[in-house]
Amino acid sequence: MTTSERTMLDKVPQITALFWIAKVLTTGMGETASDFLVTTIDPVIAVVLAFLVLVALLALQLTRTRYIPWLYWATVAMVSVFGTMAADVIHVEFGIPYTVSTAAFAAALAAIFLLWWATERDLSIHSINTSRREIFYWVTVLTTFALGTAVGDWTATVLNLGYFASGLLFLACIAVPTVAYYFFSANRVITFWAAYVLTRPLGASLADWLGVDTSRGGVGLGTGPITLVLLAGIAACVTVMTIRRDTHSVAAAPA
């Protein structure tokens, strides 16, 4: 492996328990932040601003040569916000049923995976050692957020499960790839992406349950306050990741 390949590998985080906690927090934050923004300011302005911030962060992320925790997770957070908006716009503005948008996003994600595999022959998060693979990765991440939003809304409204029951359903679903990987040695790439997709409706459903009004089956704490709490949780996770990374770097440095 060349020096440049090793450097590119440093641009993605290690898959630890803290990674999954941060991932679920970003999914919930993206859901409530999106709802808060489009109901507080003009929805068109909110979507445009979210898109511009996402593009700026992606540009920074793609042009760095190493993994920077705050930048990576800020990008993930904005992908979550914009992915939620994209899924909601398709339903609210164009009247596309959640069943149709869920199927469409699922087909799009499958197509991206197939193209990624046909081009690179490797879907592992830890094989992202070229710019092209990193672009495939971020397109995949964006699509998983849009799909997860549609799926969560589909179970909550079309299947009439509500947000809390939907959250419990996805918690049970995410246990399947987890058990398959740890106890049955299932393929780590397949189980990773399965869990990754499921974190979106899991986090979004629980965040919606806490934030939305009681008339919609929620606790009614407000999307704004829940967004702030989740942002604080994400910041705490990223701080720990940064400290651990610095500690590991010092420990690995020659005397």
C-alpha positions in Angstrom: 0.0 0.0 0.0 1.4 3.4 -0.9 1.7 6.4 1.4 -1.1 8.2 -0.3 -3.4 5.1 0.2 -2.6 5.0 3.9 -3.3 8.7 4.2 -6.7 8.3 2.5 -7.6 5.5 4.9 -7.1 7.9 7.7 -10.1 9.9 6.4 -12.7 7.5 7.8 -13.2 6.8 11.5 -12.7 3.5 13.2 -15.9 1.5 13.5 -16.4 1.4 17.3 -19.3 1.7 19.7 -18.7 5.5 19.8 -19.0 5.6 16.0 -22.5 4.0 16.1 -23.6 6.3 19.0 -22.5 9.4 17.0 -24.2 8.0 13.9 -27.6 7.5 15.6 -27.3 11.0 17.2 -26.7 12.6 13.8 -29.7 10.8 12.3 -32.0 12.1 15.0 -30.5 15.5 14.8 -30.9 15.7 11.1 -34.6 14.8 11.4 -35.4 17.4 14.1 -33.1 20.1 12.7 -34.8 19.8 9.3 -38.3 20.0 10.7 -37.3 23.0 12.9 -35.7 24.9 10.0 -38.4 24.4 7.5 -41.1 25.5 10.0 -39.1 28.5 11.4 -37.9 30.1 8.2 -39.0 29.9 4.6 -38.7 26.3 3.5 -37.1 27.2 0.2 -34.4 29.3 1.9 -33.9 26.5 4.5 -33.3 23.9 1.8 -31.0 26.2 -0.2 -29.0 27.1 2.9 -28.7 23.4 3.9 -27.5 22.5 0.4 -24.9 25.3 0.3 -23.5 24.3 3.7 -23.4 20.7 2.7 -21.6 21.5 -0.5 -19.0 23.6 1.4 -18.4 20.8 3.9 -18.2 18.1 1.3 -15.6 20.2 -0.6 -13.5 20.6 2.5 -13.9 16.9 3.3 -12.9 15.7 -0.2 -9.9 17.9 -0.4 -8.4 16.9 3.0 -5.7 14.3 3.1 -6.5 12.8 6.5 -9.4 12.1 8.8 -10.4 15.1 10.8 -13.1 14.2 13.3 -15.0 17.5 13.5 -15.1 17.9 9.7 -16.1 14.3 9.0 -19.0 14.4 11.5 -20.1 17.9 10.5 -20.4 16.6 7.0 -22.4 13.6 8.2 -24.6 15.9 10.2 -25.3 18.1 7.2 -25.9 15.1 5.0 -28.5 14.0 7.6 -30.2 17.4 7.5 -30.3 17.7 3.7 -31.2 14.1 3.2 -34.2 14.6 5.4 -35.2 17.7 3.5 -34.8 15.9 0.2 -37.1 13.1 1.3 -39.6 15.4 2.8 -39.7 17.7 -0.3 -40.5 14.8 -2.5 -43.5 13.9 -0.3 -44.7 17.3 0.7 -44.1 19.4 -2.4 -44.6 16.7 -5.1 -47.1 14.6 -3.3 -45.1 11.4 -3.8 -46.4 8.7 -1.3 -44.0 7.4 1.2 -44.4 3.9 -0.2 -43.2 5.1 -3.6 -40.4 7.3 -2.3 -39.2 4.4 0.0 -39.1 2.0 -3.0 -37.4 4.7 -5.2 -34.6 5.5 -2.7 -34.1 1.8 -2.0 -33.7 1.2 -5.8 -31.3 4.2 -6.0 -29.2 2.8 -3.1 -29.0 -0.6 -4.7 -28.0 1.0 -8.0 -25.2 3.0 -6.3 -23.9 -0.1 -4.6 -23.9 -2.1 -7.8 -22.1 0.7 -9.7 -19.6 1.1 -6.8 -19.0 -2.7 -6.8 -18.7 -2.9 -10.6 -16.2 0.0 -10.6 -14.1 -0.7 -7.5 -14.9 -4.4 -6.5 -14.9 -3.4 -2.9 -17.6 -1.7 -0.7 -15.7 -1.6 2.5 -15.5 1.7 4.3 -11.8 0.9 5.0 -11.0 0.5 1.3 -11.7 4.2 0.6 -8.2 5.1 -0.5 -9.0 7.0 -3.7 -11.0 10.2 -4.4 -13.4 8.2 -6.6 -14.2 5.7 -3.8 -14.7 8.6 -1.4 -17.2 10.1 -3.8 -19.0 6.8 -4.0 -19.0 6.7 -0.2 -20.6 10.1 0.3 -23.2 9.6 -2.4 -24.1 6.3 -0.7 -24.3 8.0 2.7 -26.6 10.7 1.4 -28.9 8.1 -0.2 -29.0 6.1 3.0 -30.2 9.2 4.9 -32.9 9.9 2.4 -34.0 6.3 2.3 -34.0 6.1 6.1 -36.2 9.2 6.4 -38.7 7.8 3.9 -38.8 4.4 5.6 -39.3 5.9 9.1 -42.1 8.1 7.9 -43.6 5.1 6.0 -43.8 2.9 9.1 -45.0 5.8 11.3 -47.7 7.1 9.1 -48.6 4.5 6.4 -48.3 1.5 8.7 -49.7 3.6 11.5 -47.1 2.4 14.0 -46.3 5.9 15.3 -42.8 7.2 16.0 -42.1 5.3 19.2 -43.2 1.9 17.9 -41.3 2.5 14.7 -38.2 3.3 16.8 -38.6 0.0 18.6 -39.1 -1.8 15.3 -35.9 -0.5 13.9 -34.0 -1.2 17.1 -35.0 -4.8 16.7 -34.1 -4.7 13.0 -30.6 -3.3 13.7 -30.0 -6.2 16.1 -30.2 -8.6 13.2 -27.0 -7.6 11.4 -25.3 -7.0 14.8 -26.0 -10.6 15.9 -25.2 -12.0 12.5 -21.7 -10.3 12.5 -20.7 -11.0 16.1 -22.2 -14.5 16.6 -22.4 -16.0 13.1 -19.4 -14.4 11.4 -21.5 -12.8 8.7 -19.9 -10.7 6.0 -18.7 -7.5 7.7 -19.3 -5.3 4.7 -22.9 -6.4 4.3 -23.7 -6.2 8.0 -22.0 -2.8 8.3 -24.1 -1.3 5.5 -27.3 -3.0 6.7 -26.8 -1.5 10.2 -25.7 1.9 8.7 -29.0 2.2 6.7 -31.1 1.2 9.7 -29.5 3.7 12.1 -31.3 6.4 10.1 -34.9 5.4 10.7 -34.0 4.4 14.2 -32.6 7.7 15.2 -35.2 9.7 13.2 -38.1 7.9 14.7 -37.0 8.3 18.3 -36.1 12.0 17.7 -39.5 12.6 16.1 -41.2 10.9 19.0 -39.5 13.2 21.5 -39.9 16.4 19.5 -43.3 16.4 17.8 -46.5 17.4 19.3 -48.6 15.0 21.4 -51.3 15.4 18.7 -49.0 13.6 16.3 -48.1 10.9 18.8 -45.0 12.5 20.2 -43.8 13.7 23.6 -43.9 17.3 22.5 -40.6 18.5 23.7 -40.1 20.5 20.5 -37.8 19.9 17.6 -35.6 22.9 18.4 -34.7 21.8 22.0 -34.2 18.2 20.9 -31.9 19.4 18.1 -29.7 21.2 20.6 -29.5 18.2 22.9 -28.5 15.9 20.1 -26.0 18.5 18.8 -24.5 18.5 22.3 -24.3 14.7 22.3 -22.6 14.7 18.9 -20.1 17.3 20.0 -19.3 15.2 23.1 -18.7 12.1 20.9 -16.5 14.0 18.5 -14.5 15.5 21.3 -13.8 12.1 22.7 -12.9 10.8 19.3 -10.5 13.7 18.8 -8.8 13.2 22.2 -8.5 9.4 21.5 -7.0 10.1 18.1 -4.5 12.5 19.5 -3.6 10.1 22.3 -3.1 7.3 19.8 -1.0 9.5 17.6 1.3 10.4 20.5 1.6 6.8 21.6 2.5 5.7 18.1 5.0 8.5 17.5 8.7 7.6 17.8 10.5 8.7 20.9 
